[in-house]
Amino acid sequence: MDTRSNCPHNHRVSCLDCSLKNVCLPLTLETGDIEKLDNIIARGKPLHKGDHIYRQHDVFSSIFAVRSGSVKSYSIDEDGEELVTGFYFPGEVLGMDGIGQNQHASSAVAMETSSVCQIPFNYLGELSQTIPSLQQNCFQIMSQEIVKDRHLMALLGKSHADQRVATFLLTISTRKTRNRLSGTVFRLPMSRGDMGNYLGLTVETISRVFSRLQKQQVLLVNNKVITILDIDGLRVASGAKVEVA
């Protein structure tokens, strides 16, 4: 019995075997084209928590797709302070911040046992010229990164902590659903400290917001596992308008 697909961290799983092929770079590709893409991808052994994929200022050569686990991106400012810039989950691509200056503008580190696919950017560019749908997928991923940056700016512009936390959870819910995972029950792999860094809030404030949302029966929080009980209530807490049927 072939058990390769049973372990999400298995580096021998090809694009054709991968459960994420319909949400990752192979999206919309035909079988023959997926095989061509698979030929340029490198898959290392699983990363442990704290292992870096790349570091800020490293020379840019590849982008990476998360196959399992989760990854945090962060940068170090001029004062030596860490600034969390994003979180990435299975099926999502990171590393495109290095395209413009030919060096990575941030670092990427595994938040738990994780595995990634390394895709050399030069080879990807050459392959995209012969596979139009692959080029379109790359453009779509770049567009998503721009949207994420704008979303973060809008998120930090919200004045209330409840709005920031609720919007953050809604965003993760949407991304989980897009990647064909549960959007109502999911685990937050990042620490409260990293979440607070990303949202511009203290750990104590985040804990208070979670407590309020639980009392309002909007969420159920069990350690790092979040269960959204009332999605409309969460949208209201985020400051979004909820249409009444």
MOQUIFEN-V453423 format. One record per pair of residues at least 24 apart in sequence whose ideal C-beta (glycine too) atoms are under 8 Angstrom apart, sorted by the first residue. I is the first residue (numbers start at 0). J is the second residue. Records with the same first field share a line. If there is no record, write none. Layout:
I: J  J
//
This chain:
7: 66  67  68  89  114
8: 45  66  67  68  112  113  114
9: 114
10: 42  43  44  45  114
11: 42
12: 42  66
13: 37
14: 40
17: 66
19: 64  66  89  90  178
21: 179
22: 90  177  178  179
23: 64  90  91  92  116
24: 64  92  118  133  136  137  140
26: 136
27: 132  135  136
28: 130  132  133  136
32: 130  132  133
35: 126  130
36: 126  130  133
39: 118  119  122  123  126
40: 116  117  118
41: 116  117  118  119
42: 66  114  115  116  117
43: 114  115  117
44: 114
45: 112  113  114
46: 109  112  113  114  115
47: 109  112
48: 109  110  111  112
49: 108  109
50: 108  109
51: 106  107  108  109
52: 93  94  107  108  109  115
53: 94  97  103  106  107
54: 103  106
55: 103  104  105  106
56: 102  103
57: 97  102  103
58: 97  101  102
59: 94  97  98  100  101  102  103  120
60: 119  120  121
61: 94  117  118  119  120
62: 92  93  94  95  118  120  123
63: 92  93  94  107  115  116  117  118
64: 90  91  92  115  116  118
65: 89  90  91  92  93  113  114  115
66: 113  114  115  116
67: 112  113  114
68: 109  110  111  112  113  114  188
69: 109  110  111  113  188  189
70: 107  108  109  110  113  115
71: 107  108  110  189  193
72: 96  105  106  107
73: 105  106  108  196
74: 104  105  106
75: 106
81: 196
82: 196
83: 189  193  196  197
84: 151  197
85: 147  151  197
86: 110  171  188  189  193  197
88: 171  174  175  178  180
89: 178  180
90: 178
91: 174  178
92: 140
95: 140  141  144
96: 144
110: 188  189  193
111: 188
151: 197
154: 198
155: 198  199
157: 238
159: 238
160: 198  200  204  205  207  208
161: 208  211  212  236
162: 236  237  238
163: 198  199  200
164: 198  200  205  208  209  212  236
165: 208  212  233  234  236  237  238
166: 237  238  239
167: 194  197  198
168: 218  225  227  233
169: 233  234  237  239
172: 227  230
182: 227
183: 226  227  230
184: 224  225  226  227
185: 224  225
186: 223  224  225
187: 223  224  225
188: 223
212: 236
//
